[in-house]
Amino acid sequence: MRKTRSSIVFLGAILARTGRARISFPGGCEIGSRPIDLHLNSLREMGADIREKHGYLECCVPNGLCGTKITLSFP
């Protein structure tokens, strides 16, 4: 999944179903900056533990994902 950005979109669903996931940092085309911090911060607010190690995102949800109010930050 290193060459596609869609892996980050499915991360929440994978975590909810399996409780853990390890994915490579999203790649994709060079059409401009498309940060993934909104996805990661939202998952963290819902209870995910996300660590960046050696080009991978290692994620787990020890107590499952919990719904919460999320305020998105925009520039």
Biopython code that builds the backbone (N, CA, C, O; Angstrom):
import numpy as np
from Bio.PDB.StructureBuilder import StructureBuilder

atoms = [
    (1, "MET", "N", (0.823, -1.193, 0.000)),
    (1, "MET", "CA", (0.000, 0.000, 0.000)),
    (1, "MET", "C", (0.866, 1.255, 0.000)),
    (1, "MET", "O", (0.347, 2.363, 0.137)),
    (2, "ARG", "N", (2.144, 1.097, -0.148)),
    (2, "ARG", "CA", (3.051, 2.234, -0.092)),
    (2, "ARG", "C", (2.813, 3.223, -1.230)),
    (2, "ARG", "O", (3.143, 4.402, -1.106)),
    (3, "LYS", "N", (2.240, 2.747, -2.344)),
    (3, "LYS", "CA", (2.062, 3.615, -3.502)),
    (3, "LYS", "C", (0.671, 4.226, -3.588)),
    (3, "LYS", "O", (0.373, 4.937, -4.548)),
    (4, "THR", "N", (-0.167, 3.972, -2.630)),
    (4, "THR", "CA", (-1.522, 4.518, -2.678)),
    (4, "THR", "C", (-1.846, 5.238, -1.378)),
    (4, "THR", "O", (-1.342, 4.871, -0.316)),
    (5, "ARG", "N", (-2.670, 6.244, -1.458)),
    (5, "ARG", "CA", (-3.048, 7.008, -0.276)),
    (5, "ARG", "C", (-4.314, 6.463, 0.374)),
    (5, "ARG", "O", (-4.665, 6.887, 1.475)),
    (6, "SER", "N", (-4.999, 5.544, -0.272)),
    (6, "SER", "CA", (-6.283, 5.079, 0.258)),
    (6, "SER", "C", (-6.133, 4.285, 1.548)),
    (6, "SER", "O", (-7.113, 4.113, 2.274)),
    (7, "SER", "N", (-4.945, 3.801, 1.851)),
    (7, "SER", "CA", (-4.763, 3.005, 3.067)),
    (7, "SER", "C", (-5.137, 3.801, 4.313)),
    (7, "SER", "O", (-5.667, 3.229, 5.266)),
    (8, "ILE", "N", (-4.877, 5.088, 4.327)),
    (8, "ILE", "CA", (-5.189, 5.906, 5.499)),
    (8, "ILE", "C", (-6.697, 6.048, 5.676)),
    (8, "ILE", "O", (-7.173, 6.183, 6.803)),
    (9, "VAL", "N", (-7.450, 6.020, 4.593)),
    (9, "VAL", "CA", (-8.904, 6.140, 4.671)),
    (9, "VAL", "C", (-9.510, 4.898, 5.321)),
    (9, "VAL", "O", (-10.505, 4.998, 6.039)),
    (10, "PHE", "N", (-8.925, 3.745, 5.078)),
    (10, "PHE", "CA", (-9.442, 2.492, 5.615)),
    (10, "PHE", "C", (-8.911, 2.167, 7.014)),
    (10, "PHE", "O", (-9.343, 1.192, 7.629)),
    (11, "LEU", "N", (-7.991, 2.966, 7.510)),
    (11, "LEU", "CA", (-7.363, 2.669, 8.795)),
    (11, "LEU", "C", (-8.379, 2.597, 9.936)),
    (11, "LEU", "O", (-8.297, 1.692, 10.766)),
    (12, "GLY", "N", (-9.320, 3.513, 9.995)),
    (12, "GLY", "CA", (-10.333, 3.501, 11.051)),
    (12, "GLY", "C", (-11.176, 2.244, 11.031)),
    (12, "GLY", "O", (-11.455, 1.660, 12.079)),
    (13, "ALA", "N", (-11.583, 1.824, 9.846)),
    (13, "ALA", "CA", (-12.400, 0.613, 9.720)),
    (13, "ALA", "C", (-11.609, -0.631, 10.118)),
    (13, "ALA", "O", (-12.143, -1.530, 10.768)),
    (14, "ILE", "N", (-10.354, -0.679, 9.732)),
    (14, "ILE", "CA", (-9.511, -1.827, 10.088)),
    (14, "ILE", "C", (-9.312, -1.886, 11.602)),
    (14, "ILE", "O", (-9.388, -2.957, 12.204)),
    (15, "LEU", "N", (-9.057, -0.728, 12.208)),
    (15, "LEU", "CA", (-8.870, -0.694, 13.658)),
    (15, "LEU", "C", (-10.138, -1.101, 14.398)),
    (15, "LEU", "O", (-10.078, -1.831, 15.387)),
    (16, "ALA", "N", (-11.276, -0.633, 13.920)),
    (16, "ALA", "CA", (-12.541, -0.977, 14.573)),
    (16, "ALA", "C", (-12.808, -2.475, 14.493)),
    (16, "ALA", "O", (-13.356, -3.063, 15.425)),
    (17, "ARG", "N", (-12.426, -3.082, 13.391)),
    (17, "ARG", "CA", (-12.719, -4.509, 13.202)),
    (17, "ARG", "C", (-11.706, -5.430, 13.877)),
    (17, "ARG", "O", (-12.081, -6.435, 14.481)),
    (18, "THR", "N", (-10.418, -5.084, 13.774)),
    (18, "THR", "CA", (-9.381, -5.999, 14.255)),
    (18, "THR", "C", (-8.674, -5.538, 15.529)),
    (18, "THR", "O", (-8.054, -6.346, 16.221)),
    (19, "GLY", "N", (-8.765, -4.247, 15.840)),
    (19, "GLY", "CA", (-8.111, -3.728, 17.039)),
    (19, "GLY", "C", (-6.674, -3.308, 16.849)),
    (19, "GLY", "O", (-6.088, -2.681, 17.731)),
    (20, "ARG", "N", (-6.094, -3.648, 15.703)),
    (20, "ARG", "CA", (-4.721, -3.226, 15.422)),
    (20, "ARG", "C", (-4.462, -3.227, 13.924)),
    (20, "ARG", "O", (-5.136, -3.919, 13.161)),
    (21, "ALA", "N", (-3.471, -2.435, 13.516)),
    (21, "ALA", "CA", (-3.101, -2.368, 12.101)),
    (21, "ALA", "C", (-1.674, -1.846, 11.990)),
    (21, "ALA", "O", (-1.206, -1.077, 12.830)),
    (22, "ARG", "N", (-1.007, -2.277, 10.950)),
    (22, "ARG", "CA", (0.333, -1.774, 10.626)),
    (22, "ARG", "C", (0.342, -1.491, 9.138)),
    (22, "ARG", "O", (0.243, -2.408, 8.323)),
    (23, "ILE", "N", (0.462, -0.219, 8.785)),
    (23, "ILE", "CA", (0.463, 0.166, 7.375)),
    (23, "ILE", "C", (1.677, 1.046, 7.101)),
    (23, "ILE", "O", (2.178, 1.721, 8.000)),
    (24, "SER", "N", (2.143, 1.036, 5.860)),
    (24, "SER", "CA", (3.234, 1.925, 5.488)),
    (24, "SER", "C", (2.672, 3.326, 5.315)),
    (24, "SER", "O", (1.477, 3.506, 5.080)),
    (25, "PHE", "N", (3.546, 4.312, 5.434)),
    (25, "PHE", "CA", (3.101, 5.678, 5.220)),
    (25, "PHE", "C", (2.519, 5.785, 3.823)),
    (25, "PHE", "O", (3.088, 5.248, 2.873)),
    (26, "PRO", "N", (1.395, 6.469, 3.685)),
    (26, "PRO", "CA", (0.757, 6.584, 2.367)),
    (26, "PRO", "C", (1.663, 7.286, 1.368)),
    (26, "PRO", "O", (2.358, 8.243, 1.707)),
    (27, "GLY", "N", (1.647, 6.804, 0.143)),
    (27, "GLY", "CA", (2.415, 7.412, -0.939)),
    (27, "GLY", "C", (1.479, 8.139, -1.873)),
    (27, "GLY", "O", (0.750, 9.042, -1.463)),
    (28, "GLY", "N", (1.502, 7.750, -3.116)),
    (28, "GLY", "CA", (0.615, 8.367, -4.098)),
    (28, "GLY", "C", (1.364, 9.284, -5.032)),
    (28, "GLY", "O", (2.594, 9.325, -5.043)),
    (29, "CYS", "N", (0.613, 10.006, -5.803)),
    (29, "CYS", "CA", (1.206, 10.890, -6.800)),
    (29, "CYS", "C", (1.673, 12.184, -6.151)),
    (29, "CYS", "O", (1.324, 12.482, -5.009)),
    (30, "GLU", "N", (2.446, 12.928, -6.874)),
    (30, "GLU", "CA", (3.013, 14.172, -6.367)),
    (30, "GLU", "C", (2.187, 15.367, -6.836)),
    (30, "GLU", "O", (2.711, 16.242, -7.524)),
    (31, "ILE", "N", (0.909, 15.417, -6.475)),
    (31, "ILE", "CA", (0.076, 16.542, -6.916)),
    (31, "ILE", "C", (0.038, 17.657, -5.887)),
    (31, "ILE", "O", (-0.675, 18.645, -6.063)),
    (32, "GLY", "N", (0.787, 17.507, -4.834)),
    (32, "GLY", "CA", (0.828, 18.544, -3.817)),
    (32, "GLY", "C", (0.749, 17.953, -2.423)),
    (32, "GLY", "O", (0.600, 16.745, -2.241)),
    (33, "SER", "N", (0.849, 18.820, -1.469)),
    (33, "SER", "CA", (0.832, 18.404, -0.076)),
    (33, "SER", "C", (-0.565, 17.948, 0.334)),
    (33, "SER", "O", (-1.538, 18.690, 0.201)),
    (34, "ARG", "N", (-0.647, 16.729, 0.828)),
    (34, "ARG", "CA", (-1.915, 16.191, 1.327)),
    (34, "ARG", "C", (-1.626, 15.505, 2.653)),
    (34, "ARG", "O", (-1.475, 14.284, 2.709)),
    (35, "PRO", "N", (-1.551, 16.290, 3.715)),
    (35, "PRO", "CA", (-1.179, 15.713, 5.004)),
    (35, "PRO", "C", (-2.226, 14.743, 5.538)),
    (35, "PRO", "O", (-3.410, 14.835, 5.211)),
    (36, "ILE", "N", (-1.764, 13.813, 6.365)),
    (36, "ILE", "CA", (-2.662, 12.808, 6.940)),
    (36, "ILE", "C", (-2.928, 13.078, 8.415)),
    (36, "ILE", "O", (-3.569, 12.273, 9.091)),
    (37, "ASP", "N", (-2.437, 14.208, 8.915)),
    (37, "ASP", "CA", (-2.570, 14.484, 10.341)),
    (37, "ASP", "C", (-4.019, 14.584, 10.800)),
    (37, "ASP", "O", (-4.311, 14.241, 11.946)),
    (38, "LEU", "N", (-4.939, 15.041, 9.951)),
    (38, "LEU", "CA", (-6.351, 15.109, 10.345)),
    (38, "LEU", "C", (-6.891, 13.719, 10.648)),
    (38, "LEU", "O", (-7.625, 13.535, 11.619)),
    (39, "HIS", "N", (-6.534, 12.745, 9.826)),
    (39, "HIS", "CA", (-6.970, 11.366, 10.048)),
    (39, "HIS", "C", (-6.381, 10.821, 11.349)),
    (39, "HIS", "O", (-7.092, 10.255, 12.180)),
    (40, "LEU", "N", (-5.074, 11.001, 11.510)),
    (40, "LEU", "CA", (-4.399, 10.442, 12.679)),
    (40, "LEU", "C", (-4.873, 11.093, 13.973)),
    (40, "LEU", "O", (-5.109, 10.402, 14.964)),
    (41, "ASN", "N", (-5.014, 12.416, 13.972)),
    (41, "ASN", "CA", (-5.475, 13.104, 15.178)),
    (41, "ASN", "C", (-6.894, 12.692, 15.547)),
    (41, "ASN", "O", (-7.209, 12.533, 16.727)),
    (42, "SER", "N", (-7.746, 12.521, 14.550)),
    (42, "SER", "CA", (-9.124, 12.097, 14.821)),
    (42, "SER", "C", (-9.158, 10.693, 15.416)),
    (42, "SER", "O", (-9.903, 10.437, 16.362)),
    (43, "LEU", "N", (-8.357, 9.787, 14.869)),
    (43, "LEU", "CA", (-8.299, 8.430, 15.416)),
    (43, "LEU", "C", (-7.747, 8.429, 16.840)),
    (43, "LEU", "O", (-8.204, 7.663, 17.688)),
    (44, "ARG", "N", (-6.771, 9.282, 17.095)),
    (44, "ARG", "CA", (-6.226, 9.383, 18.459)),
    (44, "ARG", "C", (-7.295, 9.879, 19.437)),
    (44, "ARG", "O", (-7.383, 9.393, 20.565)),
    (45, "GLU", "N", (-8.102, 10.841, 19.002)),
    (45, "GLU", "CA", (-9.169, 11.352, 19.865)),
    (45, "GLU", "C", (-10.211, 10.277, 20.162)),
    (45, "GLU", "O", (-10.900, 10.342, 21.180)),
    (46, "MET", "N", (-10.328, 9.289, 19.275)),
    (46, "MET", "CA", (-11.286, 8.203, 19.491)),
    (46, "MET", "C", (-10.668, 7.029, 20.253)),
    (46, "MET", "O", (-11.322, 6.008, 20.463)),
    (47, "GLY", "N", (-9.408, 7.178, 20.667)),
    (47, "GLY", "CA", (-8.793, 6.164, 21.513)),
    (47, "GLY", "C", (-7.699, 5.334, 20.884)),
    (47, "GLY", "O", (-7.219, 4.386, 21.505)),
    (48, "ALA", "N", (-7.291, 5.655, 19.683)),
    (48, "ALA", "CA", (-6.242, 4.878, 19.022)),
    (48, "ALA", "C", (-4.861, 5.299, 19.513)),
    (48, "ALA", "O", (-4.608, 6.481, 19.745)),
    (49, "ASP", "N", (-3.987, 4.336, 19.664)),
    (49, "ASP", "CA", (-2.581, 4.574, 19.966)),
    (49, "ASP", "C", (-1.833, 4.385, 18.655)),
    (49, "ASP", "O", (-1.779, 3.276, 18.124)),
    (50, "ILE", "N", (-1.256, 5.462, 18.130)),
    (50, "ILE", "CA", (-0.604, 5.425, 16.819)),
    (50, "ILE", "C", (0.855, 5.815, 16.997)),
    (50, "ILE", "O", (1.167, 6.881, 17.527)),
    (51, "ARG", "N", (1.740, 4.938, 16.547)),
    (51, "ARG", "CA", (3.182, 5.191, 16.629)),
    (51, "ARG", "C", (3.793, 5.096, 15.239)),
    (51, "ARG", "O", (3.428, 4.235, 14.438)),
    (52, "GLU", "N", (4.720, 5.990, 14.972)),
    (52, "GLU", "CA", (5.414, 6.006, 13.687)),
    (52, "GLU", "C", (6.765, 5.336, 13.879)),
    (52, "GLU", "O", (7.598, 5.809, 14.652)),
    (53, "LYS", "N", (6.981, 4.210, 13.159)),
    (53, "LYS", "CA", (8.227, 3.458, 13.295)),
    (53, "LYS", "C", (8.732, 2.999, 11.936)),
    (53, "LYS", "O", (8.046, 2.259, 11.230)),
    (54, "HIS", "N", (9.921, 3.434, 11.572)),
    (54, "HIS", "CA", (10.627, 2.933, 10.391)),
    (54, "HIS", "C", (9.768, 2.962, 9.125)),
    (54, "HIS", "O", (9.753, 1.990, 8.370)),
    (55, "GLY", "N", (9.058, 4.056, 8.888)),
    (55, "GLY", "CA", (8.254, 4.185, 7.678)),
    (55, "GLY", "C", (6.878, 3.548, 7.749)),
    (55, "GLY", "O", (6.177, 3.465, 6.741)),
    (56, "TYR", "N", (6.488, 3.101, 8.930)),
    (56, "TYR", "CA", (5.180, 2.467, 9.114)),
    (56, "TYR", "C", (4.397, 3.155, 10.225)),
    (56, "TYR", "O", (4.974, 3.775, 11.118)),
    (57, "LEU", "N", (3.096, 3.036, 10.155)),
    (57, "LEU", "CA", (2.217, 3.454, 11.238)),
    (57, "LEU", "C", (1.757, 2.188, 11.948)),
    (57, "LEU", "O", (1.106, 1.335, 11.345)),
    (58, "GLU", "N", (2.091, 2.069, 13.218)),
    (58, "GLU", "CA", (1.646, 0.930, 14.017)),
    (58, "GLU", "C", (0.547, 1.436, 14.933)),
    (58, "GLU", "O", (0.775, 2.310, 15.769)),
    (59, "CYS", "N", (-0.647, 0.882, 14.771)),
    (59, "CYS", "CA", (-1.827, 1.388, 15.457)),
    (59, "CYS", "C", (-2.511, 0.283, 16.238)),
    (59, "CYS", "O", (-2.561, -0.868, 15.806)),
    (60, "CYS", "N", (-3.038, 0.655, 17.398)),
    (60, "CYS", "CA", (-3.860, -0.287, 18.152)),
    (60, "CYS", "C", (-4.898, 0.494, 18.948)),
    (60, "CYS", "O", (-4.715, 1.671, 19.256)),
    (61, "VAL", "N", (-5.968, -0.174, 19.265)),
    (61, "VAL", "CA", (-7.031, 0.414, 20.083)),
    (61, "VAL", "C", (-7.314, -0.554, 21.231)),
    (61, "VAL", "O", (-8.175, -1.426, 21.114)),
    (62, "PRO", "N", (-6.592, -0.399, 22.339)),
    (62, "PRO", "CA", (-6.723, -1.333, 23.457)),
    (62, "PRO", "C", (-8.149, -1.459, 23.987)),
    (62, "PRO", "O", (-8.555, -2.539, 24.417)),
    (63, "ASN", "N", (-8.907, -0.371, 23.961)),
    (63, "ASN", "CA", (-10.272, -0.377, 24.490)),
    (63, "ASN", "C", (-11.313, -0.145, 23.404)),
    (63, "ASN", "O", (-12.450, 0.210, 23.715)),
    (64, "GLY", "N", (-10.957, -0.334, 22.151)),
    (64, "GLY", "CA", (-11.874, -0.088, 21.047)),
    (64, "GLY", "C", (-11.978, 1.397, 20.740)),
    (64, "GLY", "O", (-11.588, 2.236, 21.553)),
    (65, "LEU", "N", (-12.497, 1.715, 19.578)),
    (65, "LEU", "CA", (-12.712, 3.109, 19.208)),
    (65, "LEU", "C", (-13.987, 3.612, 19.870)),
    (65, "LEU", "O", (-15.001, 2.915, 19.894)),
    (66, "CYS", "N", (-13.930, 4.821, 20.404)),
    (66, "CYS", "CA", (-15.087, 5.426, 21.065)),
    (66, "CYS", "C", (-15.475, 6.697, 20.331)),
    (66, "CYS", "O", (-14.621, 7.526, 20.018)),
    (67, "GLY", "N", (-16.747, 6.850, 20.061)),
    (67, "GLY", "CA", (-17.226, 8.061, 19.405)),
    (67, "GLY", "C", (-16.951, 9.288, 20.257)),
    (67, "GLY", "O", (-17.022, 9.224, 21.485)),
    (68, "THR", "N", (-16.643, 10.388, 19.622)),
    (68, "THR", "CA", (-16.355, 11.628, 20.328)),
    (68, "THR", "C", (-16.614, 12.803, 19.402)),
    (68, "THR", "O", (-16.744, 12.626, 18.190)),
    (69, "LYS", "N", (-16.687, 13.976, 19.955)),
    (69, "LYS", "CA", (-16.839, 15.191, 19.155)),
    (69, "LYS", "C", (-15.450, 15.610, 18.694)),
    (69, "LYS", "O", (-14.541, 15.784, 19.505)),
    (70, "ILE", "N", (-15.298, 15.771, 17.393)),
    (70, "ILE", "CA", (-14.003, 16.121, 16.820)),
    (70, "ILE", "C", (-14.119, 17.470, 16.133)),
    (70, "ILE", "O", (-14.985, 17.678, 15.283)),
    (71, "THR", "N", (-13.244, 18.376, 16.508)),
    (71, "THR", "CA", (-13.181, 19.688, 15.875)),
    (71, "THR", "C", (-11.978, 19.688, 14.943)),
    (71, "THR", "O", (-10.841, 19.526, 15.386)),
    (72, "LEU", "N", (-12.233, 19.871, 13.653)),
    (72, "LEU", "CA", (-11.153, 19.868, 12.672)),
    (72, "LEU", "C", (-10.475, 21.227, 12.643)),
    (72, "LEU", "O", (-11.136, 22.264, 12.693)),
    (73, "SER", "N", (-9.155, 21.214, 12.562)),
    (73, "SER", "CA", (-8.406, 22.465, 12.458)),
    (73, "SER", "C", (-8.124, 22.735, 10.984)),
    (73, "SER", "O", (-7.646, 21.863, 10.259)),
    (74, "PHE", "N", (-8.418, 23.915, 10.570)),
    (74, "PHE", "CA", (-8.166, 24.308, 9.189)),
    (74, "PHE", "C", (-7.260, 25.522, 9.190)),
    (74, "PHE", "O", (-7.351, 26.371, 10.078)),
    (75, "PRO", "N", (-6.383, 25.609, 8.194)),
    (75, "PRO", "CA", (-5.453, 26.754, 8.142)),
    (75, "PRO", "C", (-6.166, 28.068, 7.935)),
    (75, "PRO", "O", (-5.523, 29.116, 7.870)),
]
sb = StructureBuilder()
sb.init_structure("model")
sb.init_model(0)
sb.init_chain("A")
sb.init_seg("    ")
for serial, (resi, resn, name, xyz) in enumerate(atoms, 1):
    if name == "N":
        sb.init_residue(resn, " ", resi, " ")
    sb.init_atom(name, np.array(xyz, "f"), 0.0, 1.0, " ", f" {name:<3s}", serial, name[0])
structure = sb.get_structure()
